[in-house]
Each structure stands twice: as C-alpha cells, then as structure tokens.
Amino acid sequence: MSGHGAPSIGTLLRLSIPAILIGVVSALSLFAVEEAAHLLEHLLWEALPEAWGIAPASGWWIFGVLAVTGLLIGLILTYVPGHGGHDSATVQLIAPPIALGAVPGLVVVTVLALAGGVSLGPESPIIAINTAVLIALVARLWPGVGIELVMMLTIAGTIGALFGTPVAAILILTGVVAAAPSGGGLWDRLFLPLLAAGAGTVTMRLLVGPPFGLGDIPPLGTPQVSQILAGAVVASGAAAVVVAGAFFFRPLHAAFRRLGRPLVYTTLGGLILGGLGALGGPLTLFKGGPQAAELVQSAEDYTAAQLAVAIAIKLAALLIAATSGFRGGRVFPAAFLGVASGLLGHMLLPAVPLGLALACGVLGSVLAETHEGWIALFIAVAVVGDITVLPVLCLVLLPVWLLVSRAPVMHVHIAEHKPSGSAA
C-alpha cells in the first residue's frame, strides 16, 4: 500500500482477506494463551488446595505460589533460548518484533505469570507473540504483504481483541499512519487495520464476551456541572496514584538489574510479590479484571481505609512485577487501580454517581500509565457500560492530561533492542 496515491479498490479487496484473517488469528492466539492460563490457575488456586485441604486464600499459600512462579520464570528467562522476548518494562503496546525463536519461552512465562497471580496483564506479550508468528506466517502465505503492514494489522487486531474496542485500536495507530510517507487519505490507510481490529474484537467477543464489565451500573443520564467537577477530582486523584508509582519505576528496574541474572532478580520479585499478596489477599492478585468486578459488587464490605490499603498494595505489586523481569502488560492492573480509586472517590464524594466515579477513576489511571487518551477513554466507557459518560470524560480528560503529560511513565527507555535472541 505504498505510493503517492490512494490504494485502488482492487488492492483494498485483495488485502482485506489477510487483514480479517490476521485479526481472527490474533484473537485466537490471545484466547489460547488465556485459556492455558485459566487451566493452570484452576490447578494452582482450586484443585491443588482442595486436594490438600488448604485454604487458597491463606497467606502462606499465596506467598508460596508467587515465589515458585518467580523462580520458574527466572529459570526460563535465564536458560531458555530467546529469554522470553523483550523485557516488558522497556516496551509499550507497539514494540519492535521479537525473533520467532523467542515465542515459546514468552508463551510459557506469560501463562505462568497470568496463572500464578502476578499483577500484570497479557497485552504486551501477546502483541509480541502475535506479531512474531504472523510476520512469519504471512511471509509464507502472502509474500507480497509488507512486514510493516502485517505489524500494523496484528497490533490492531490484538488490541481490538484485548480491549474490546476496535475504534481505540485504530485511533492509537492514527499517529503512526499519519506520519508514514505512503500516499492516500488517512481513512484509506486505516481501512485495513480497522478490518483487522474489528475481526479481532468480534472473534474474542464470540469466544469469551466483553473483556471488561463490572455488572449493572446505573447509567449517568444528564450530568450536573458539579458532577463534572467532582469527576475531574476523582480522575486526577486516580492519575496521581499511578504517577506516584511511576517515580519509582526506573529506580526499581535498575536496582533489580544490578543483581545480574534473571534467575536472581525474578525470583526475588516473586518473593516480594508473595509477601504483598499475603498482605493484600486474593483481591490484589492477577491482572485485575474479575477482582475489580468483585470489588464493586461487594463495595459495602470495604471501608475507605481498606480501599486505600488495597490500592497501595496493588500499586506496589504492579511496580515489582513490571520491574523484576516478569513478562506482562500494565494496562489491566492500571484499570483495577482506576476502579478502586473511583470507588474510593465515590465513598468520599457521594454526590458523584457510582458509574461516573468508576469511569473517571479508570480514565485517570489508564491515561497516567499509557499516555494514550483513546485507550483510556474507551476502556473507561467499557468498564461501566454506559456511553453517556463519554462526553463528561472528554471534559474530565483536560485536567488529567495536564497532570500526566509531563509526568514520568512506567517505562524504561533503552537506546535500542539488541537481537540477543530476543529481538529481530
């Protein structure tokens, strides 16, 4: 699709088939990884404790599972070829492709982290896995499709499957596409990624339903000016929590790397995560989706102080997991922090409707973590399932963006990704 003019109808039709298939395969790959993680999670947190007469929520069991998970992942990162792909702390959602040989190790450490209760999501590794596999696959089946287009289609399809929002996936790519030298209108160049994102979203919806959802949240309806102002306070507070954690991100990453081998620092990370998990309980484990729904549904069981403690523990777990070598994304844990912060804001500011408070909390936390306004907006809407909050969120976005735009991010910048078996 290069050139100075718009792509022809024939070109769009010819490339539509691989675009749709890339979206479908991206979703199927995500589904396979998450299903493998769910099976292992069932074994670790239900079958084995039941067989041995152990309470899975007991502090020592949580500590043991996370400690062993850190040890196993450290062994894989040290001794398995490819070392599990990129260090997740050094990449964002869009990252350079990894070598195909690094995929098996990355799949295993991702499944272990998801099942073992590590506070990371699947987004970063699954995009890397899908990109590596689909670049190799498309090169064989459709050698005329360029690598850059395959990457863009795969990223779009995977983000659509992950977050249930093909529009946000395309909006993320807008800046990349607009800066590209190829000709044609912006819509022409986004048409194929939109197909991939739509196919990925629909496939994942058919398999498992929407990725977010907190139950029946009353719709906002017509907002009041006072609610908008209070919502901005809630969103800014949630963003401030993540920004505060981001100040420690790079120092923690550097401290763990000074220990030398992944076997050492990832095992240590697992031990610390085990301690945090034993302290915070099951609510502060895993990527945070089901835990966020559980938190909202049983909100009356928590005091504001307990919520604040849960937020602090989850933030610490996210920081340790992301900087000590575990492979995983930070968006899903950030969304949990947003839900918890929104619920806390609703407790402290009862005039803010629950749905608006939750949406504003998610907006603030995800925006602070990703610096991607489109993802933050659409996840916030998806979490509460209420499109009427969108105009309010667009207004609330202004003070939050002013707060986070120059703040540190949870990302370690490196000069380049060297191809030491983990990068192509």
C-alpha positions as CSV (number, residue, x, y, z in Angstrom):
1,M,0.0,0.0,0.0
2,S,2.9,2.3,-0.7
3,G,2.9,5.0,-3.3
4,H,1.7,8.6,-3.8
5,G,-2.0,7.9,-4.5
6,A,-4.8,6.3,-2.7
7,P,-4.8,2.5,-2.9
8,S,-7.1,1.1,-5.5
9,I,-10.3,-0.8,-4.8
10,G,-8.7,-3.9,-6.1
11,T,-5.8,-3.5,-3.7
12,L,-8.1,-3.0,-0.7
13,L,-10.2,-6.0,-1.7
14,R,-7.1,-8.2,-2.2
15,L,-5.6,-7.3,1.2
16,S,-8.9,-7.4,3.1
17,I,-8.8,-11.2,3.3
18,P,-5.4,-11.3,5.1
19,A,-6.4,-8.3,7.2
20,I,-9.5,-10.1,8.5
21,L,-7.6,-13.4,9.0
22,I,-4.9,-11.6,10.9
23,G,-7.5,-10.1,13.2
24,V,-9.1,-13.5,13.8
25,V,-5.8,-15.3,14.4
26,S,-4.7,-12.6,16.8
27,A,-7.8,-13.1,18.9
28,L,-7.5,-16.9,18.7
29,S,-3.9,-16.6,19.9
30,L,-5.0,-14.4,22.8
31,F,-7.8,-16.9,23.7
32,A,-5.4,-19.8,23.6
33,V,-2.9,-18.2,26.0
34,E,-5.6,-17.0,28.4
35,E,-7.3,-20.4,28.4
36,A,-4.0,-22.2,29.1
37,A,-3.5,-19.7,32.0
38,H,-7.0,-20.3,33.3
39,L,-6.4,-24.1,33.3
40,L,-3.2,-23.7,35.2
41,E,-4.8,-21.1,37.5
42,H,-7.6,-23.6,38.3
43,L,-4.9,-26.2,39.2
44,L,-2.9,-23.8,41.4
45,W,-5.7,-22.0,43.2
46,E,-8.5,-24.5,43.3
47,A,-7.6,-28.2,42.5
48,L,-4.4,-28.5,44.5
49,P,-5.5,-26.6,47.6
50,E,-8.8,-28.6,47.6
51,A,-6.9,-31.9,47.2
52,W,-4.5,-31.0,50.0
53,G,-7.1,-29.4,52.3
54,I,-5.5,-26.0,52.1
55,A,-7.3,-22.6,52.0
56,P,-6.2,-21.0,48.7
57,A,-6.6,-17.5,50.2
58,S,-4.2,-18.3,53.1
59,G,-1.2,-16.0,53.2
60,W,1.4,-18.8,53.1
61,W,-0.2,-20.4,50.0
62,I,-0.3,-17.1,48.2
63,F,3.3,-16.5,49.1
64,G,4.4,-20.0,48.0
65,V,2.7,-19.9,44.6
66,L,4.1,-16.5,43.7
67,A,7.6,-17.4,45.0
68,V,7.6,-20.5,42.9
69,T,6.2,-18.6,39.9
70,G,9.1,-16.2,40.2
71,L,11.6,-19.0,40.4
72,L,10.2,-20.8,37.4
73,I,10.1,-17.7,35.2
74,G,13.6,-16.8,36.3
75,L,14.8,-20.2,35.2
76,I,13.2,-19.8,31.8
77,L,14.5,-16.3,31.3
78,T,18.0,-17.5,32.1
79,Y,18.2,-20.7,30.3
80,V,15.6,-20.9,27.5
81,P,16.7,-19.6,24.1
82,G,15.2,-16.2,23.4
83,H,14.9,-15.4,27.1
84,G,11.2,-14.7,26.8
85,G,11.4,-11.8,24.4
86,H,11.7,-8.1,25.3
87,D,11.8,-7.0,28.9
88,S,8.2,-5.8,29.3
89,A,9.4,-2.7,31.3
90,T,11.2,-1.4,28.2
91,V,8.4,-1.6,25.7
92,Q,4.9,-0.1,25.2
93,L,2.0,-1.7,23.3
94,I,3.7,-1.0,20.0
95,A,7.2,-2.5,20.1
96,P,9.8,-4.0,17.7
97,P,9.1,-7.6,16.7
98,I,10.8,-10.4,18.5
99,A,12.5,-13.3,16.9
100,L,10.3,-16.3,16.2
101,G,12.6,-18.5,18.4
102,A,11.7,-16.4,21.4
103,V,8.0,-17.1,21.2
104,P,7.8,-20.5,23.0
105,G,9.6,-19.1,26.0
106,L,7.5,-15.9,26.0
107,V,4.3,-18.0,25.9
108,V,5.4,-20.1,28.9
109,V,6.4,-17.2,31.1
110,T,3.2,-15.3,30.1
111,V,1.0,-18.3,31.1
112,L,2.9,-18.8,34.3
113,A,2.6,-15.1,35.3
114,L,-1.2,-14.9,34.4
115,A,-1.9,-18.1,36.3
116,G,0.4,-17.5,39.2
117,G,-1.3,-14.3,40.4
118,V,1.3,-11.8,39.1
119,S,-0.2,-8.3,38.8
120,L,0.3,-7.9,35.1
121,G,-2.0,-8.3,32.1
122,P,-1.4,-10.2,28.8
123,E,-1.3,-7.2,26.5
124,S,2.4,-6.6,26.0
125,P,3.5,-10.3,25.5
126,I,0.5,-11.3,23.4
127,I,1.2,-8.4,20.9
128,A,4.8,-9.6,20.7
129,I,3.8,-13.2,20.2
130,N,1.2,-12.5,17.6
131,T,3.5,-10.1,15.7
132,A,6.3,-12.6,15.5
133,V,4.1,-15.5,14.5
134,L,2.0,-13.6,11.9
135,I,5.0,-12.0,10.3
136,A,6.4,-15.5,9.7
137,L,3.1,-16.9,8.6
138,V,2.1,-14.1,6.2
139,A,5.6,-14.2,4.7
140,R,4.8,-17.7,3.6
141,L,1.1,-17.4,2.6
142,W,1.1,-13.8,1.2
143,P,4.7,-12.8,0.5
144,G,3.5,-9.6,-1.2
145,V,2.2,-8.2,2.0
146,G,4.9,-6.0,3.6
147,I,6.2,-6.6,7.1
148,E,5.2,-3.1,8.3
149,L,1.6,-3.7,7.2
150,V,1.5,-7.1,8.9
151,M,2.7,-5.5,12.1
152,M,0.1,-2.8,11.9
153,L,-2.7,-5.2,11.2
154,T,-1.6,-7.5,14.0
155,I,-1.3,-4.7,16.5
156,A,-4.8,-3.5,15.5
157,G,-6.3,-7.0,15.7
158,T,-4.7,-7.8,19.0
159,I,-5.6,-4.5,20.7
160,G,-9.2,-4.9,19.5
161,A,-9.3,-8.4,21.0
162,L,-7.7,-7.3,24.2
163,F,-9.8,-4.3,25.0
164,G,-13.0,-4.9,23.0
165,T,-12.7,-1.6,21.2
166,P,-11.6,-1.7,17.5
167,V,-12.0,2.1,17.3
168,A,-9.5,2.7,20.0
169,A,-7.1,0.4,18.3
170,I,-7.3,2.4,15.1
171,L,-7.1,5.7,16.9
172,I,-3.8,4.6,18.5
173,L,-2.4,3.8,15.1
174,T,-3.6,7.1,13.6
175,G,-0.4,9.0,14.5
176,V,1.8,6.2,13.2
177,V,-0.1,6.0,9.9
178,A,-0.3,9.8,9.5
179,A,3.4,10.1,9.8
180,A,4.1,7.4,7.2
181,P,5.2,8.6,3.8
182,S,2.7,6.5,1.8
183,G,0.0,8.3,-0.1
184,G,-3.8,8.3,0.0
185,G,-6.1,9.7,2.6
186,L,-5.9,8.7,6.3
187,W,-9.1,6.7,6.0
188,D,-7.7,4.7,3.1
189,R,-4.6,3.8,5.1
190,L,-6.6,2.9,8.2
191,F,-9.2,0.8,6.4
192,L,-7.3,-2.5,6.6
193,P,-6.2,-2.1,10.3
194,L,-9.9,-1.4,11.1
195,L,-10.9,-4.6,9.4
196,A,-8.3,-6.5,11.5
197,A,-9.3,-4.7,14.7
198,G,-13.0,-5.4,14.0
199,A,-12.3,-9.1,13.3
200,G,-10.2,-9.5,16.4
201,T,-12.8,-7.8,18.6
202,V,-15.8,-9.8,17.2
203,T,-13.8,-13.1,17.5
204,M,-12.9,-12.5,21.1
205,R,-16.5,-11.4,21.9
206,L,-17.8,-14.6,20.4
207,L,-15.4,-16.7,22.4
208,V,-15.5,-15.1,25.9
209,G,-17.6,-12.0,25.9
210,P,-16.5,-8.4,26.7
211,P,-13.1,-8.1,28.4
212,F,-14.4,-5.6,30.9
213,G,-17.6,-5.3,32.9
214,L,-18.5,-4.6,36.5
215,G,-22.1,-5.7,36.5
216,D,-25.2,-3.5,36.4
217,I,-24.0,0.1,36.9
218,P,-26.8,2.7,36.9
219,P,-26.5,5.0,33.8
220,L,-25.4,8.5,34.3
221,G,-28.1,10.2,32.3
222,T,-27.9,14.0,32.3
223,P,-24.8,15.2,34.2
224,Q,-24.7,18.2,36.5
225,V,-21.8,20.7,36.4
226,S,-20.9,19.8,40.0
227,Q,-20.6,16.2,39.0
228,I,-18.3,17.0,36.2
229,L,-16.0,19.0,38.5
230,A,-16.1,16.2,41.1
231,G,-15.4,13.6,38.4
232,A,-12.3,15.6,37.4
233,V,-11.1,15.4,41.0
234,V,-11.6,11.6,41.1
235,A,-9.8,11.2,37.8
236,S,-7.0,13.4,38.8
237,G,-6.6,11.5,42.1
238,A,-6.5,8.2,40.3
239,A,-3.9,9.5,37.9
240,A,-1.8,10.9,40.8
241,V,-1.7,7.4,42.3
242,V,-0.2,5.9,39.1
243,V,2.1,8.9,38.6
244,A,3.4,8.5,42.1
245,G,4.2,4.9,41.4
246,A,5.9,5.8,38.1
247,F,8.5,7.9,40.0
248,F,9.8,4.6,41.5
249,F,9.6,2.6,38.2
250,R,13.1,3.2,36.7
251,P,15.0,3.1,40.1
252,L,13.3,-0.2,40.9
253,H,14.2,-1.6,37.4
254,A,17.8,-0.5,37.8
255,A,18.0,-2.0,41.3
256,F,16.8,-5.4,40.2
257,R,19.1,-5.4,37.1
258,R,22.1,-4.8,39.4
259,L,21.5,-8.3,40.7
260,G,22.7,-9.6,37.4
261,R,20.9,-12.7,36.3
262,P,17.1,-13.0,35.7
263,L,17.1,-16.1,37.9
264,V,18.1,-13.9,40.9
265,Y,16.0,-10.8,40.4
266,T,12.9,-12.5,39.1
267,T,12.9,-15.0,42.0
268,L,13.4,-12.1,44.4
269,G,10.5,-10.3,42.7
270,G,8.3,-13.4,43.2
271,L,9.2,-13.5,46.9
272,I,8.3,-9.8,47.3
273,L,5.1,-10.3,45.3
274,G,4.3,-13.3,47.6
275,G,4.6,-11.1,50.6
276,L,2.4,-8.4,49.1
277,G,-0.2,-10.9,48.0
278,A,-0.2,-12.5,51.5
279,L,-0.8,-9.0,52.9
280,G,-3.4,-7.8,50.4
281,G,-5.2,-11.1,49.8
282,P,-6.7,-12.5,46.6
283,L,-8.2,-9.1,45.7
284,T,-4.7,-7.7,44.9
285,L,-3.6,-10.6,42.7
286,F,-3.8,-11.3,39.0
287,K,-4.3,-8.8,36.2
288,G,-7.4,-7.4,38.0
289,G,-10.4,-7.8,35.8
290,P,-12.5,-10.2,37.9
291,Q,-11.1,-8.7,41.0
292,A,-12.4,-5.3,40.0
293,A,-15.9,-6.7,39.4
294,E,-15.7,-8.4,42.8
295,L,-14.7,-5.2,44.5
296,V,-17.6,-3.2,43.0
297,Q,-20.1,-5.9,43.8
298,S,-19.0,-6.2,47.4
299,A,-18.2,-2.5,47.9
300,E,-20.3,-2.3,51.1
301,D,-17.8,-4.7,52.8
302,Y,-14.9,-2.2,52.5
303,T,-14.1,1.0,54.3
304,A,-12.3,3.9,52.6
305,A,-9.2,3.0,54.6
306,Q,-9.3,-0.6,53.4
307,L,-9.7,0.5,49.8
308,A,-6.7,2.9,50.2
309,V,-4.6,0.0,51.5
310,A,-5.7,-2.3,48.6
311,I,-4.7,0.5,46.1
312,A,-1.3,0.9,47.7
313,I,-0.6,-2.9,47.7
314,K,-1.8,-3.3,44.1
315,L,0.3,-0.4,43.0
316,A,3.4,-1.9,44.8
317,A,2.7,-5.3,43.2
318,L,2.4,-3.8,39.8
319,L,5.7,-2.0,40.2
320,I,7.5,-5.0,41.5
321,A,6.1,-7.4,38.8
322,A,6.8,-4.9,36.0
323,T,10.4,-4.1,37.0
324,S,11.7,-7.5,38.2
325,G,11.6,-9.3,34.9
326,F,8.1,-10.7,34.7
327,R,6.5,-10.5,31.3
328,G,3.2,-8.8,31.1
329,G,1.3,-5.5,30.4
330,R,0.4,-2.8,32.8
331,V,-3.0,-1.6,31.4
332,F,-5.2,-4.2,33.1
333,P,-3.7,-3.6,36.6
334,A,-4.0,0.1,36.0
335,A,-7.7,-0.4,35.2
336,F,-8.1,-2.2,38.5
337,L,-6.4,0.7,40.3
338,G,-8.8,3.1,38.5
339,V,-11.8,1.1,39.6
340,A,-10.6,1.0,43.2
341,S,-9.8,4.7,43.1
342,G,-13.1,5.5,41.6
343,L,-14.9,3.5,44.2
344,L,-12.9,5.3,46.9
345,G,-13.8,8.6,45.3
346,H,-17.5,7.7,45.3
347,M,-17.2,7.0,49.0
348,L,-15.5,10.3,49.8
349,L,-17.7,12.3,47.3
350,P,-21.1,10.6,47.4
351,A,-22.5,13.3,45.1
352,V,-20.5,11.7,42.2
353,P,-22.7,8.9,40.7
354,L,-21.0,5.5,41.0
355,G,-20.7,4.9,37.2
356,L,-19.2,8.3,36.7
357,A,-16.8,7.8,39.6
358,L,-15.6,4.4,38.3
359,A,-15.2,5.7,34.7
360,C,-13.3,8.7,35.9
361,G,-11.0,6.6,38.1
362,V,-10.2,4.3,35.2
363,L,-9.7,7.2,32.8
364,G,-7.2,8.7,35.2
365,S,-5.2,5.6,36.0
366,V,-5.1,4.2,32.4
367,L,-4.2,7.6,31.0
368,A,-1.4,8.0,33.5
369,E,0.0,4.6,32.7
370,T,-0.3,4.6,28.9
371,H,-0.4,8.3,27.9
372,E,-2.9,7.0,25.3
373,G,-6.0,9.1,25.6
374,W,-8.0,6.9,23.2
375,I,-7.4,3.7,25.1
376,A,-8.2,5.4,28.4
377,L,-11.4,6.9,27.1
378,F,-12.7,3.7,25.6
379,I,-11.7,1.4,28.5
380,A,-13.4,3.8,30.9
381,V,-16.6,3.6,28.9
382,A,-16.4,-0.2,28.5
383,V,-15.8,-0.7,32.2
384,V,-19.1,0.9,33.2
385,G,-21.0,0.0,30.0
386,D,-22.5,3.5,29.8
387,I,-21.9,5.6,26.6
388,T,-23.5,8.6,28.3
389,V,-20.3,9.1,30.4
390,L,-18.2,9.7,27.2
391,P,-18.9,13.5,26.8
392,V,-18.2,14.0,30.5
393,L,-14.9,12.0,30.2
394,C,-13.9,14.2,27.3
395,L,-14.1,17.2,29.6
396,V,-12.5,15.5,32.5
397,L,-9.6,14.5,30.3
398,L,-8.3,18.0,30.2
399,P,-7.1,18.4,33.8
400,V,-5.9,14.8,33.9
401,W,-3.8,15.2,30.7
402,L,-2.3,18.4,32.1
403,L,-1.3,16.4,35.2
404,V,0.2,13.4,33.4
405,S,1.6,14.8,30.1
406,R,4.9,15.8,31.6
407,A,4.9,13.2,34.4
408,P,7.2,10.1,34.4
409,V,5.8,6.9,32.9
410,M,6.1,3.3,33.8
411,H,8.5,2.7,31.0
412,V,12.3,2.2,30.9
413,H,13.8,3.8,27.8
414,I,16.7,1.9,26.2
415,A,18.8,3.0,23.3
416,E,18.0,0.0,21.1
417,H,16.7,-3.6,21.2
418,K,19.7,-5.8,20.6
419,P,19.0,-9.1,18.8
420,S,20.4,-11.3,21.5
421,G,17.9,-13.9,20.7
422,S,15.0,-11.7,22.0
423,A,14.6,-9.2,19.2
424,A,14.6,-9.4,15.5
